[in-house]
């Protein structure tokens, strides 16, 4: 049944938010949004950092142990591929619920921005691994063969050839990862993760504050634009072509 009361209260609070332009209203909105934005940036930054560190290692291993890799290891490659594919197949909501005990064990609690970093990182690692694998695969075999012919060791090929040459593609992939984690962090806020997702749910939905809900959407759009522009700028500067 159509809930007229819900939409009537939303309209009332939206009007109240627009009319109440005094210092008290500004301070209230600033406190709510600044805390939510700070928590979101905190969650996204550290989960992206940890996911890149772990996912980069897995992605490199997937590339070098593959059929055309410099250290072919078919069994290891298949095991890593299975783990990554399994991680990518699990919806993020289920990941959050499944790792509640792990979050509590690592950070001492299963709620709050710090606890949300654990499921965010776990969800992003498989994606980062595939991004790294794909970026390295795009280089082609010619560059690697040239390095091998000079007598370079596998570690030298990885750190002096593969990673530097694929840097633009990696940056773009990491940028996409961060944007995905931004949306995941909003989802985590619905079940105790904090951040802008919690703000939208707590104030926008439960308190019928349409003004705060709209401000939250605007902040998320701005954050995505900043991340995308920064990633593209860095990738262009690293592109040697």
Wavefront OBJ file of the C-alpha trace (Angstrom):
o trace
v 0.000 0.000 0.000
v 1.259 3.496 -0.857
v 2.637 5.115 2.292
v 1.373 8.718 2.145
v 2.655 9.485 5.643
v 6.230 8.645 4.688
v 6.299 11.010 1.704
v 4.402 13.713 3.598
v 7.020 13.649 6.347
v 9.838 13.668 3.773
v 8.353 16.750 2.120
v 7.844 18.458 5.474
v 11.404 17.852 6.627
v 12.816 18.941 3.261
v 10.914 22.236 3.584
v 11.998 22.597 7.200
v 15.626 21.990 6.209
v 15.488 24.656 3.511
v 13.841 27.234 5.768
v 15.954 26.598 8.832
v 19.063 28.367 7.624
v 20.237 29.651 10.976
v 23.499 28.898 12.746
v 22.023 25.949 14.686
v 20.909 24.240 11.477
v 24.273 24.834 9.815
v 26.184 23.475 12.804
v 23.986 20.386 12.979
v 24.317 19.578 9.286
v 28.050 20.305 9.311
v 28.614 17.982 12.271
v 26.657 15.120 10.717
v 28.137 15.394 7.233
v 31.728 16.110 8.265
v 31.804 13.076 10.567
v 30.263 10.842 7.905
v 32.603 12.107 5.186
v 35.681 11.696 7.393
v 34.724 8.122 8.270
v 34.049 7.282 4.615
v 37.425 8.646 3.473
v 39.114 6.760 6.317
v 37.469 3.461 5.362
v 38.050 3.825 1.624
v 41.670 4.953 1.919
v 42.898 2.171 4.183
v 40.851 -0.607 2.567
v 42.183 0.475 -0.841
v 45.745 0.568 0.490
v 45.567 -2.912 2.032
v 43.754 -4.353 -0.992
v 46.406 -2.959 -3.357
v 49.266 -4.362 -1.283
v 47.799 -7.868 -1.114
v 46.084 -7.853 -4.510
v 49.243 -6.641 -6.250
v 51.181 -9.643 -4.976
v 48.450 -12.080 -6.017
v 48.034 -10.418 -9.416
v 51.758 -10.594 -10.155
v 51.809 -14.253 -9.133
v 48.859 -14.962 -11.417
v 50.722 -13.381 -14.309
v 54.174 -14.895 -13.846
v 52.846 -18.406 -13.073
v 50.491 -18.448 -16.060
v 51.065 -20.240 -19.384
v 53.045 -17.288 -20.746
v 54.649 -16.266 -17.475
v 58.310 -16.116 -16.567
v 57.889 -18.618 -13.709
v 55.303 -21.069 -15.003
v 53.596 -23.027 -12.240
v 50.312 -24.432 -13.461
v 49.079 -25.826 -10.129
v 49.802 -22.626 -8.185
v 48.196 -20.556 -10.924
v 45.007 -22.614 -10.826
v 44.810 -22.481 -7.029
v 45.232 -18.711 -7.004
v 42.732 -18.341 -9.832
v 40.169 -20.437 -7.973
v 40.586 -18.371 -4.785
v 40.260 -15.098 -6.675
v 37.208 -16.240 -8.625
v 35.574 -17.489 -5.442
v 36.154 -14.159 -3.727
v 34.713 -12.230 -6.657
v 31.577 -14.376 -6.744
v 30.450 -13.543 -3.196
v 28.211 -10.446 -2.864
v 29.593 -7.752 -0.594
v 26.650 -7.895 1.815
v 27.405 -11.561 2.474
v 31.116 -10.774 2.872
v 30.312 -8.241 5.599
v 28.194 -10.722 7.526
v 30.626 -13.602 7.034
v 33.667 -11.718 8.352
v 32.003 -10.271 11.456
v 33.979 -12.678 13.685
v 37.228 -11.875 11.820
v 36.649 -8.134 12.209
v 36.007 -8.583 15.927
v 39.185 -10.660 16.255
v 41.384 -8.173 14.359
v 40.126 -4.801 15.611
v 38.177 -5.829 18.715
v 34.734 -4.912 17.362
v 32.453 -5.733 14.450
v 30.909 -2.266 14.104
v 32.334 1.117 13.210
v 34.581 2.410 10.396
v 37.678 0.506 11.523
v 35.803 -2.795 11.592
v 34.372 -2.089 8.127
v 37.891 -1.899 6.677
v 38.250 -5.672 7.069
v 35.343 -6.753 4.806
v 36.044 -3.874 2.398
v 39.633 -5.071 1.986
v 38.640 -8.706 1.575
v 36.045 -7.786 -1.050
v 38.517 -5.647 -3.022
v 41.521 -8.012 -3.060
v 40.180 -10.368 -5.789
v 39.237 -7.390 -7.966
v 42.677 -5.815 -7.576
v 44.356 -9.133 -8.357
v 42.508 -9.446 -11.670
v 43.207 -5.800 -12.502
v 46.929 -6.348 -11.957
v 46.931 -9.587 -13.941
v 45.157 -7.925 -16.872
v 47.425 -4.859 -16.818
v 50.554 -7.019 -16.904
v 49.153 -9.241 -19.643
v 48.620 -6.209 -21.909
v 52.363 -5.598 -22.112
v 52.880 -8.464 -24.513
v 55.690 -10.991 -24.570
v 58.194 -8.838 -26.481
v 59.163 -6.669 -23.518
v 59.583 -9.644 -21.224
v 61.601 -11.600 -23.788
v 63.911 -8.639 -24.243
v 64.508 -8.497 -20.488
v 65.116 -12.235 -20.304
v 67.646 -12.047 -23.142
v 69.694 -9.554 -21.129
v 69.959 -12.042 -18.273
v 67.569 -10.257 -15.900
v 66.331 -12.301 -12.952
v 62.585 -12.799 -12.322
v 62.588 -10.180 -9.553
v 64.352 -7.687 -11.803
v 61.829 -8.337 -14.562
v 58.950 -7.795 -12.136
v 60.206 -4.583 -10.506
v 62.088 -3.030 -13.428
v 59.955 -4.100 -16.375
v 56.479 -5.413 -15.607
v 55.345 -3.001 -12.901
v 56.882 0.220 -14.325
v 55.651 -0.472 -17.869
v 52.122 -1.307 -16.707
v 51.902 1.595 -14.238
v 49.261 3.637 -16.172
v 46.920 0.658 -16.442
v 47.497 -0.224 -12.801
v 46.667 3.306 -11.649
v 43.431 3.309 -13.629
v 42.542 -0.078 -12.156
v 43.291 1.112 -8.627
v 41.164 4.189 -9.284
v 38.233 1.986 -10.262
v 38.841 -0.098 -7.151
v 38.658 2.969 -4.922
v 35.410 4.109 -6.540
v 33.903 0.645 -6.043
v 34.994 0.693 -2.405
v 33.323 4.070 -1.991
v 30.000 2.522 -2.972
v 30.718 -0.548 -0.822
v 31.454 1.694 2.171
v 28.014 3.267 1.814
v 26.524 -0.220 1.904
v 28.602 -1.081 4.978
v 27.163 1.973 6.714
v 23.726 0.390 6.672
v 24.840 -2.333 9.081
v 27.035 -0.443 11.497
v 29.999 0.567 9.359
v 29.509 4.302 9.784
v 30.315 6.879 7.128
v 27.991 8.489 4.608
v 25.952 5.306 4.237
v 25.087 5.511 7.918
v 24.259 9.218 7.540
v 21.888 8.515 4.641
v 20.177 5.709 6.549
v 20.086 7.274 10.007
v 19.144 10.819 9.071
v 17.876 10.623 5.511
v 15.596 7.617 6.012
v 14.849 7.196 9.704
v 14.618 10.930 10.482
v 13.080 11.829 7.100
v 15.725 14.524 6.538
v 15.675 14.867 2.765
v 18.056 17.816 2.948
v 20.776 15.715 4.569
v 20.089 12.870 2.136
v 20.615 15.207 -0.818
v 23.809 16.619 0.718
v 25.089 13.064 1.152
v 24.483 12.278 -2.510
v 26.271 15.459 -3.573
v 29.296 14.618 -1.398
v 29.507 11.093 -2.844
v 29.361 12.455 -6.392
v 32.117 14.951 -5.596
v 34.309 12.253 -4.051
v 33.913 10.037 -7.120
v 34.838 12.926 -9.411
v 37.926 13.757 -7.365
v 39.098 10.145 -7.337
v 38.494 9.697 -11.067
v 40.217 12.933 -12.092
v 43.200 12.267 -9.814
v 43.593 8.710 -11.124
v 43.419 9.757 -14.764
v 45.893 12.590 -14.202
v 48.439 10.314 -12.535
v 47.995 7.651 -15.237
v 48.609 10.194 -18.001
v 51.789 11.416 -16.334
v 53.094 7.845 -15.999
v 52.237 6.906 -19.592
v 55.483 6.944 -21.616
v 53.809 6.444 -24.969
l 1 2 3 4 5 6 7 8 9 10 11 12 13 14 15 16 17 18 19 20 21 22 23 24 25 26 27 28 29 30 31 32 33 34 35 36 37 38 39 40 41 42 43 44 45 46 47 48 49 50 51 52 53 54 55 56 57 58 59 60 61 62 63 64 65 66 67 68 69 70 71 72 73 74 75 76 77 78 79 80 81 82 83 84 85 86 87 88 89 90 91 92 93 94 95 96 97 98 99 100 101 102 103 104 105 106 107 108 109 110 111 112 113 114 115 116 117 118 119 120 121 122 123 124 125 126 127 128 129 130 131 132 133 134 135 136 137 138 139 140 141 142 143 144 145 146 147 148 149 150 151 152 153 154 155 156 157 158 159 160 161 162 163 164 165 166 167 168 169 170 171 172 173 174 175 176 177 178 179 180 181 182 183 184 185 186 187 188 189 190 191 192 193 194 195 196 197 198 199 200 201 202 203 204 205 206 207 208 209 210 211 212 213 214 215 216 217 218 219 220 221 222 223 224 225 226 227 228 229 230 231 232 233 234 235 236 237 238 239 240 241
